[in-house]
């Protein structure tokens, strides 16, 4: 019986140490799912590019590159470049 308690204590201690060192949290305060999701979204959020500026263009045929299409799609109002609403502009345009 004492062996089981000692073994259980050792395993719990090892699990705690692993969780604390690998993930930076303790059993008292694990990260909330909303916090983790917010960090992931922030990492994937597109950033404005100084090379482009919104000038009223709306369609793929008016774009000169994939980067330009993505910039316009994410930062300019009223664009018409994502027909299937999956977040990828001009995916059928064979020019890029």
KEMIRO-804253 format. One record per residue (C-alpha): x, y, z; chain. Coordinates in Angstrom, 3 decimals. Layout:
X_Y_Z_A
...
% end
This chain:
0.000_0.000_0.000_A
2.772_2.443_0.862_A
4.582_1.567_-2.366_A
1.486_2.527_-4.352_A
1.213_5.854_-2.520_A
4.898_6.624_-3.055_A
4.701_5.634_-6.726_A
1.548_7.729_-7.195_A
3.208_10.729_-5.506_A
6.279_10.386_-7.715_A
4.187_10.133_-10.879_A
2.051_13.140_-9.919_A
5.178_15.129_-9.114_A
6.726_14.237_-12.450_A
3.527_15.132_-14.313_A
3.335_18.476_-12.499_A
6.988_19.244_-13.251_A
6.519_18.346_-16.931_A
3.394_20.484_-17.272_A
5.031_23.414_-15.531_A
8.266_23.344_-17.540_A
6.821_22.454_-20.946_A
3.667_24.550_-20.906_A
4.366_27.209_-18.295_A
1.346_26.514_-16.120_A
0.556_24.889_-12.819_A
-2.330_22.741_-11.669_A
-3.813_25.732_-9.887_A
-4.037_27.906_-12.989_A
-4.162_26.073_-16.332_A
-4.597_28.367_-19.338_A
-8.169_28.970_-20.449_A
-9.143_27.723_-23.892_A
-10.186_31.245_-24.868_A
-6.703_32.504_-24.001_A
-5.033_29.818_-26.110_A
-7.392_30.466_-29.043_A
-6.749_34.223_-28.865_A
-2.977_33.640_-29.032_A
-3.340_31.372_-32.070_A
-5.584_33.864_-33.876_A
-3.180_36.718_-33.121_A
-0.297_34.723_-34.597_A
-2.145_34.096_-37.872_A
-3.649_37.552_-38.270_A
-2.363_39.243_-41.437_A
-0.357_42.404_-40.997_A
-0.701_45.532_-43.148_A
1.909_45.883_-45.882_A
3.395_49.306_-46.651_A
3.690_48.411_-50.348_A
-0.077_48.491_-50.899_A
-2.880_50.918_-50.193_A
-6.636_50.704_-50.703_A
-7.528_52.554_-53.884_A
-10.989_51.255_-54.747_A
-10.044_48.112_-56.659_A
-12.342_45.191_-55.831_A
-11.763_42.296_-58.242_A
-9.033_39.710_-58.875_A
-8.623_40.921_-62.442_A
-7.444_44.262_-61.023_A
-4.718_42.711_-58.834_A
-1.073_42.339_-59.867_A
0.048_39.666_-57.375_A
-1.170_37.190_-54.778_A
0.230_39.416_-51.992_A
-1.676_42.394_-53.332_A
-4.908_40.361_-53.536_A
-4.489_39.156_-49.951_A
-3.815_42.700_-48.736_A
-6.908_44.077_-50.481_A
-9.045_41.175_-49.284_A
-8.068_41.619_-45.626_A
-7.717_45.393_-45.308_A
-9.862_47.100_-47.933_A
-13.648_47.446_-47.814_A
-16.130_45.902_-50.235_A
-13.832_43.593_-52.218_A
-15.191_40.782_-54.395_A
-12.298_38.320_-54.477_A
-13.427_35.386_-52.331_A
-16.374_33.738_-54.036_A
-16.533_30.673_-51.779_A
-15.941_32.663_-48.558_A
-13.039_30.514_-47.357_A
-10.668_33.419_-46.678_A
-8.401_32.800_-49.683_A
-8.750_35.526_-52.321_A
-8.343_34.841_-56.041_A
-7.628_31.142_-55.537_A
-8.824_30.305_-59.067_A
-6.761_33.047_-60.726_A
-4.045_31.227_-62.702_A
-1.855_34.340_-63.008_A
-0.464_33.873_-59.498_A
% end
